[in-house]
Amino acid sequence: MARVTFKRIRERAAKRKGGEKVLASLLPKKRNNKDLAKLGDDRVLAEMARRVFSAGFVWSVIDQKWPGFEEAFLGFNPKRLLFQPAEFWHDLASDKRIVRNPQKIKSVRENAKFVSDIAAEHGSFGKFLATWPVDDQIGLMEVLAKRGSRLGGNTCQYLLRFLGRDSFILTNDLMLCLRDSGVPISEKGTSKKDLKLAQTQLNEWARETGLPLTHISRICSMSIGENYPVERMREAMQE
C-alpha cells in the first residue's frame, strides 16, 4: 500500500537522530507476552486508572500523587473495590490523596467490573491481552472502548503500551509518516477506515522487517515531524 519502503524510513530516522546506533538506543525493549500473561488484575486496573486520570492532565502531577491513589483505591484490587458501598465512592470525591474528578473516579469502579468480567472469561486480564492477535490492535481497542470506561482513543493506546503489550500509538508524527509514505489516511485519521489502513500498513512493515509494532511505531515517528533532542527522548523513556 505504501510507496516508501520501511528501510528508507529507518534510514531517515537514523540520519535525524545521529546514526543507527543512536536510533537503536531510543527503541524500547521488546515486549514479552509471557510477562503480559502473568500481569495481575490489580496492576491492569491501576494502569487503567493512571491513564484515565492522566488524560487531559499534567502526567507529572498524577505520578507525584500516585502513592495516594494506590492507598485510596485499595491497591486497585478489582474484587475488593466492587464490594465497597456507595459511601466509599462518594467519599473519594473529596479525598485529597487523589485528583478529585467524580467522572474519573466513577470510571475506576466501572473498570473494576470490566477487569473482573474479562478475568472470569479468560483466566486473567493479562492472559486476555497476551492471546489477542498482535496484528489486530484495532479490534482490541474496540473491545476496550466498548466494554471499559473512558478507555477510547489515545488513552487506550497508551494503556496498551504501558501495560507492556506490543503496540503502536497513532501520534501525529506516526500518522504524518503514514500519509507521507502514500497511505491514504485522512487528516483527522480517526475513522474506522483510517484505523484499518494504519493497522494494515504497520502490519505489512512488521512482516517486511521482523520488527515488533512498538519499534515500527517509534521509528516512523522519529523519521518525520519535529526532531526532538535525543537526551529529552531518553529521559521520557525512563519516566
C-alpha positions as CSV (number, residue, x, y, z in Angstrom):
1,M,0.0,0.0,0.0
2,A,2.8,2.4,0.9
3,R,5.1,3.8,-1.8
4,V,8.0,4.0,0.6
5,T,9.9,1.0,2.0
6,F,10.5,0.8,5.7
7,K,14.2,0.6,5.1
8,R,14.1,4.1,3.7
9,I,12.0,5.3,6.7
10,R,14.5,3.9,9.1
11,E,17.5,5.5,7.2
12,R,15.7,8.8,7.5
13,A,15.1,8.4,11.2
14,A,18.7,7.3,11.8
15,K,20.0,10.4,10.0
16,R,17.8,12.7,12.1
17,K,18.9,11.1,15.4
18,G,22.6,10.9,14.7
19,G,23.1,7.4,13.3
20,E,21.8,3.9,13.5
21,K,23.4,3.2,16.9
22,V,21.7,6.2,18.5
23,L,18.4,5.3,16.9
24,A,18.6,1.7,18.2
25,S,19.2,3.1,21.7
26,L,15.9,5.0,21.6
27,L,13.9,1.9,21.0
28,P,12.2,0.2,24.0
29,K,12.8,-3.3,25.0
30,K,10.8,-5.9,23.0
31,R,7.6,-6.9,24.7
32,N,7.2,-10.4,26.2
33,N,3.7,-12.0,26.1
34,K,4.7,-14.4,28.9
35,D,5.2,-11.4,31.2
36,L,2.0,-9.9,30.0
37,A,0.0,-13.0,30.7
38,K,1.3,-13.0,34.3
39,L,0.2,-9.4,34.9
40,G,-2.1,-9.2,38.0
41,D,-5.6,-7.8,37.5
42,D,-4.9,-5.2,40.2
43,R,-2.0,-3.9,38.1
44,V,-4.2,-3.8,35.0
45,L,-6.8,-1.8,36.8
46,A,-4.2,0.5,38.3
47,E,-2.8,1.3,34.9
48,M,-6.3,1.9,33.5
49,A,-6.9,4.4,36.3
50,R,-3.5,6.0,35.8
51,R,-4.1,6.5,32.0
52,V,-7.7,7.8,32.6
53,F,-6.6,10.3,35.2
54,S,-3.6,11.4,33.1
55,A,-5.8,12.1,30.1
56,G,-6.0,15.8,29.6
57,F,-4.0,16.4,32.8
58,V,-0.3,17.0,33.6
59,W,1.2,13.5,33.9
60,S,3.8,14.5,36.4
61,V,1.1,15.6,38.9
62,I,-0.5,12.1,38.6
63,D,2.9,10.5,39.1
64,Q,3.6,12.5,42.2
65,K,0.3,11.7,43.7
66,W,0.2,8.0,42.7
67,P,1.1,6.5,46.1
68,G,-2.0,8.3,47.4
69,F,-4.1,6.8,44.5
70,E,-2.9,3.3,45.5
71,E,-4.0,3.8,49.1
72,A,-7.3,5.5,48.3
73,F,-8.3,2.8,45.8
74,L,-7.3,-0.1,48.0
75,G,-4.4,-1.2,45.8
76,F,-6.7,-1.4,42.9
77,N,-7.9,-4.9,43.8
78,P,-11.0,-5.3,41.5
79,K,-13.0,-7.7,43.7
80,R,-12.3,-5.7,46.8
81,L,-13.4,-2.4,45.1
82,L,-16.6,-4.0,43.8
83,F,-17.6,-4.9,47.4
84,Q,-17.3,-1.3,48.6
85,P,-20.5,0.5,49.4
86,A,-21.7,3.7,47.7
87,E,-20.4,5.8,50.6
88,F,-16.8,4.7,49.8
89,W,-17.1,6.0,46.3
90,H,-18.9,9.2,47.4
91,D,-16.1,10.0,49.9
92,L,-13.4,9.6,47.2
93,A,-14.7,12.8,45.6
94,S,-13.3,14.8,48.5
95,D,-10.2,12.7,49.1
96,K,-7.1,14.9,48.9
97,R,-4.8,11.9,48.2
98,I,-6.2,11.8,44.6
99,V,-7.3,14.1,41.8
100,R,-11.0,14.6,42.8
101,N,-12.7,14.2,39.5
102,P,-16.1,12.4,40.0
103,Q,-16.4,11.1,36.5
104,K,-12.9,9.6,36.5
105,I,-13.4,8.2,40.0
106,K,-16.6,6.5,38.7
107,S,-14.6,5.0,35.8
108,V,-12.4,3.1,38.3
109,R,-15.5,1.4,39.7
110,E,-16.8,0.6,36.2
111,N,-13.4,-0.7,35.0
112,A,-13.1,-2.9,38.1
113,K,-16.2,-4.6,36.8
114,F,-14.7,-4.8,33.3
115,V,-11.5,-6.3,34.5
116,S,-13.3,-8.8,36.7
117,D,-15.6,-9.9,33.8
118,I,-12.7,-10.3,31.4
119,A,-10.7,-12.3,34.1
120,A,-13.7,-14.6,34.6
121,E,-13.8,-15.2,30.8
122,H,-10.1,-15.7,30.2
123,G,-8.4,-16.5,33.5
124,S,-7.0,-13.0,33.9
125,F,-6.9,-9.7,32.0
126,G,-3.2,-10.3,31.2
127,K,-4.0,-13.6,29.6
128,F,-6.7,-11.9,27.5
129,L,-4.2,-9.3,26.3
130,A,-1.5,-11.8,25.6
131,T,-3.6,-14.0,23.5
132,W,-5.3,-11.3,21.4
133,P,-3.6,-11.3,17.9
134,V,-0.9,-8.7,17.6
135,D,-2.0,-7.8,14.1
136,D,-5.5,-6.8,15.3
137,Q,-4.8,-3.9,17.7
138,I,-7.7,-2.0,16.3
139,G,-10.1,-4.8,17.3
140,L,-8.7,-4.9,20.8
141,M,-9.1,-1.2,21.1
142,E,-12.8,-1.5,20.1
143,V,-13.3,-4.0,23.0
144,L,-11.6,-1.8,25.5
145,A,-13.6,1.3,24.3
146,K,-17.0,-0.5,24.3
147,R,-16.6,-2.6,27.5
148,G,-14.4,-0.3,29.5
149,S,-15.0,3.1,30.8
150,R,-13.1,6.1,29.3
151,L,-10.7,3.8,27.5
152,G,-11.1,5.1,24.0
153,G,-8.8,6.9,21.7
154,N,-5.3,7.8,22.8
155,T,-6.0,6.6,26.4
156,C,-6.5,3.1,25.1
157,Q,-3.3,3.2,23.0
158,Y,-1.2,4.5,25.9
159,L,-2.7,1.9,28.2
160,L,-1.6,-1.0,25.9
161,R,1.9,0.4,25.7
162,F,2.2,1.0,29.5
163,L,0.9,-2.5,30.2
164,G,3.6,-4.0,28.1
165,R,1.8,-5.2,25.1
166,D,3.5,-4.9,21.7
167,S,1.5,-2.0,20.2
168,F,1.6,1.2,18.2
169,I,0.4,4.7,19.2
170,L,-1.1,6.8,16.5
171,T,0.7,10.0,17.3
172,N,0.5,13.0,14.9
173,D,4.1,12.1,13.7
174,L,3.2,8.4,13.0
175,M,0.1,9.5,11.0
176,L,2.2,12.0,9.1
177,C,4.7,9.3,8.3
178,L,1.9,7.0,7.0
179,R,0.5,9.7,4.8
180,D,3.9,10.8,3.6
181,S,4.5,7.1,2.6
182,G,1.4,7.1,0.5
183,V,-1.2,5.6,2.8
184,P,-4.5,7.4,2.0
185,I,-5.3,8.3,5.6
186,S,-7.5,11.4,6.2
187,E,-6.2,14.5,8.0
188,K,-8.0,13.6,11.2
189,G,-7.1,9.9,10.9
190,T,-9.8,8.7,13.4
191,S,-12.3,7.0,11.2
192,K,-12.6,3.2,11.2
193,K,-11.3,3.2,7.6
194,D,-8.3,5.3,8.7
195,L,-7.5,3.0,11.6
196,K,-7.8,-0.1,9.4
197,L,-5.5,1.5,6.8
198,A,-2.9,2.3,9.5
199,Q,-3.1,-1.2,11.0
200,T,-2.7,-2.9,7.6
201,Q,0.4,-0.8,6.7
202,L,2.0,-1.2,10.1
203,N,1.4,-5.0,9.9
204,E,3.0,-5.0,6.4
205,W,6.1,-3.2,7.7
206,A,6.3,-5.6,10.6
207,R,6.3,-8.6,8.3
208,E,8.8,-6.9,6.0
209,T,11.3,-6.2,8.8
210,G,10.5,-8.7,11.5
211,L,10.3,-5.8,14.0
212,P,7.7,-5.5,16.7
213,L,4.9,-2.9,16.2
214,T,6.3,-0.9,19.1
215,H,9.6,-0.4,17.2
216,I,7.9,0.2,13.9
217,S,5.7,2.9,15.5
218,R,8.6,4.6,17.3
219,I,10.9,4.6,14.2
220,C,8.2,6.0,12.0
221,S,7.5,8.8,14.5
222,M,11.2,9.7,14.7
223,S,11.6,9.8,10.9
224,I,9.4,12.9,10.4
225,G,7.9,15.9,12.1
226,E,9.5,17.7,15.0
227,N,13.0,16.3,15.7
228,Y,13.1,16.1,19.5
229,P,16.6,16.1,21.2
230,V,17.9,12.7,21.9
231,E,18.5,13.3,25.6
232,R,15.0,14.5,26.1
233,M,13.7,11.3,24.4
234,R,15.9,9.2,26.7
235,E,14.5,11.0,29.7
236,A,11.0,10.4,28.5
237,M,11.7,6.7,28.1
238,Q,12.7,6.5,31.8
239,E,9.6,8.4,33.1
